[in-house]
């Protein structure tokens, strides 16, 4: 049976301990972000979805410049009105059929 107190085993234990700490920190920050209302939407764009992650320090590198980060954090884009566009399209097809 191998000795669990070898230098290599101690190094491995420390590495695992650091990884567990990193995971716990990440989980805590994500829980905070979700509690603050983080709810990414595909139609909002990358900037708006990634800005809160960058602000919390959850990204390996800063993706957005300071002015982009501020703009994205303050953005309040409204969802596209696809149903309205669909209604216009349907009306256009109906009118077109009446003339053909």
ChimeraX attribute file (.defattr): number of C-alpha atoms within 10 A of each C-alpha:
attribute: neighborCount
match mode: 1-to-1
recipient: residues
	/A:1	3
	/A:2	6
	/A:3	7
	/A:4	10
	/A:5	10
	/A:6	10
	/A:7	10
	/A:8	10
	/A:9	13
	/A:10	12
	/A:11	12
	/A:12	12
	/A:13	14
	/A:14	12
	/A:15	12
	/A:16	12
	/A:17	12
	/A:18	12
	/A:19	12
	/A:20	12
	/A:21	12
	/A:22	12
	/A:23	12
	/A:24	12
	/A:25	13
	/A:26	15
	/A:27	13
	/A:28	12
	/A:29	16
	/A:30	16
	/A:31	12
	/A:32	13
	/A:33	16
	/A:34	12
	/A:35	10
	/A:36	10
	/A:37	8
	/A:38	14
	/A:39	10
	/A:40	14
	/A:41	11
	/A:42	9
	/A:43	12
	/A:44	16
	/A:45	12
	/A:46	12
	/A:47	17
	/A:48	23
	/A:49	18
	/A:50	18
	/A:51	22
	/A:52	19
	/A:53	16
	/A:54	17
	/A:55	15
	/A:56	13
	/A:57	13
	/A:58	16
	/A:59	13
	/A:60	7
	/A:61	8
	/A:62	14
	/A:63	13
	/A:64	16
	/A:65	9
	/A:66	10
	/A:67	9
	/A:68	14
	/A:69	20
	/A:70	14
	/A:71	15
	/A:72	21
	/A:73	16
	/A:74	11
	/A:75	12
	/A:76	10
	/A:77	11
	/A:78	8
	/A:79	9
	/A:80	10
	/A:81	8
	/A:82	9
	/A:83	9
	/A:84	10
	/A:85	11
	/A:86	11
	/A:87	11
	/A:88	12
	/A:89	12
	/A:90	12
	/A:91	12
	/A:92	12
	/A:93	11
	/A:94	11
	/A:95	11
	/A:96	10
	/A:97	9
	/A:98	8
	/A:99	6
	/A:100	5
